[in-house]
């Protein structure tokens, strides 16, 4: 799960690092922001190429400008608060992806507000006195139109990768160093799953994501949260969307009702995954998944065999009871003539 404020801070941090990316999100509005500092910075940006957003950023001057343009408390627009946005920006940011998330959050909130207003109207007034829902319908159509124009018409490819989302070519990953390692021969499953998930999430080495999402399924991970997270990575990659910890967390938020919770932000950042993906990591995860599948199949076969044996035993008992009943009827029938003969004699 991820809250919208973190996405807002990531977007503004990205723009502080590279103000030219402002043109990537022309459809984001001031009303999409809930964080006071982010809202103030965006309003300042909308004035068009402010000189305070040129490198290097003069935090003191920018803080003074924001203080003059808003009535926010000085602590909210202090130089340290602005610097924190820039310092904590994602390592491989994508302004358009973050902006689209903000638009989606804003549209969700507006739809909820429309629904609450209609519900309140229905409770307070009888049907003949209720206002026409035409205003709500018009608002929903406007939101639909905004969503269709939030972002480029085609799916975005990852940063630095100009391939379209429809290309089938899978680039070869960079060779894994073959230097002697000090790791024990038996790879730890949790560590191996972490390396596989981290490589797919951050595409490290370059090109490994395409191969890993084709090689593994969410059920191949022993940790359900890791499996849900890998499923989110697969969804984003299939659509050609930007993949990083922020977009994956937002996809997890969308999937929560079906897949449950995934990993948290602190478990997905790039600095969480150190080192290079080792072939033994892939073998460890694959082997463990195959063993779990065999164990599950064995349990299923054993259960079915037990169920079959129970059914056979039940059927055999029924047949035996039926035969006993038939034999009893036969004995009673055979005894009837003997009793009749005894009466005549």
Buried (B, 14 or more C-beta within 10 A) or exposed (E): EBEBEBBBBBBBBBBBBBBEBBEBBEBBBEEBBBBBBBBBBBBBBEEEEBEBBEEEBBBEEBBBBBBEEBEBEEEBBBBEBBBBBBEEBBEBBBBBBBBBBBBBBBBEEBBEEBEEBBEEBEEEEEEEEEEEEEEBEEBBEEBEEBBEEBBEEEBBBBBEBEEEBEEEEEBEBEEBEEEEEEEEEEBEBEBBBBBBBBBBBBBBBBBBBBBBBEBBEBBBBBBBBBBBBBBBBBBBBEEBBBBBBBBBBBBBBEBEEEBEBBBBBEBBBBEBBEBBBBEBBBEBBBBBBEEEEEEEEEEEEEEEEEEEEEEEEEEEEEEEEEEEEEEEEEEEEEEEEEEEEEEEE
